Amino acid sequence: NGLFDMRSMGYSTEELFFTEHDAGNYTVYDNPSAYEEYNPVNHVANWTLPMLIIVGAHDYRVPETQGIGAFTALQRRNITSRLLYFPTENHWVLNPQHSIAWFEEVFNWMRQHAS
């Protein structure tokens, strides 16, 4: 549930506190440059590490497009990546079966890529 583009996040989340806080308590339109310095989308060319992206379609805090955008960038750069998509979950995975799948995916990913 990470951010991919701070600028678009400032217009698409229902939880503005964190986005504006991270940008120095500015809105996107009051200080656009505050959203650019640490904006992950501006650093895709430097990405090299494998990434597991997990999103829920009903996550209004971090909209699914943030994760899908990051996954697309990783795939286009031929970086090992996996997208785990939960069409009925939100910011938290609440369904017990989905929770089991979440843990299995995360632990498998860590076994493969963390040493």
N, C-alpha and C positions, 0 to 999 in steps of 0.2 A: 504494500500500500504506500509506496514511496512516490514522491513528486518527480515528474519528468520536465515539466515546463512551468516555472513559477508564474510567468505572465498569464498563461491561460488559466492556471489554478486560481488566480486572483479574481477571475470572472466566473468560475464554474463550481466552486465549492459552497456548501451551505454553512461551513465553519470557517469564517473569515479571520477569527482571532489569530490562529497559528500562522497563516500566510502573511497577514499584515504585521504581526509581531516579528517574524523572521526578516521582514523587509524594513525594519526600523520604525514600525507603527505608521507606515505610509500605505495609502491605497495605490493600486496600479496606475491610476490616472493622475494622482498627485505627484508621484515620483517614479516614473517608469524605470529609471536607471537603478533604483534600489532593488528591483526585481531581477536585474540582469547579472550582477557581479558573480553571484553563486548559483546561477540558474543552470541546472544539470544539462538542459538541452544545448547550451553553449559549449559543452565539453565532451560531446559524444565522440569527436575525433580522437580523444585521448583514452577512451574506454578500451580495456584489454581483458578484464577479468570476467569469467563466467558469471551469469546472474540468473537467479530464479525469481520470476515475477509472479505474484499472486494477487488476483483482483476479484472483487465481487461486483456483480452488475448493479446491485442496489446500494453501492457505497457512494453516498452523496458527499461525504467528507473528502475522500480522494476519488474522484470519478474514474471509472474504468478506463477512460481514454488516456489517462496518465500512464497506467501500466501498459496498455496496448501500444502506445507511442514508444515507450522505452523498449519493449520487446521488438517492435519493428526496427528500431535503430540497431539493436543488437544483431538481429537476423541479417540486416543489410550489410553489417560490418563483418559478418561471418564469425561472430563471437558466440561461443557455446552459451545457449540460453534455453530456458523452458518457461512457458506460460501456463499457469494453473488458473483456470477460469471457473468461478462459481456463479452461475446465472441467477441463483436465488438467494445469495448471501449479500450482506452489506459490509461495513467496515470490519465487523467481527464475524467470524465463522461460527454460527450458532447451532446448526444442525449437527447432531452427534456423529452421523455417518460422514458428513463433510469434514468434521473436525479430525476424525481418524485419518481420512485421506490427506488432510493438510499436514498432519504430523508425519505420516509416512513419506510424503513428498519432500518435506523439509529435511528429515533425517537421512533419506536416501541421497538427497543433493549434498548434504554435508559430508556423508561418507565418500562420495565421489570427488568432491572438489576442495575439501578442507583437509589440511594435513598438519 
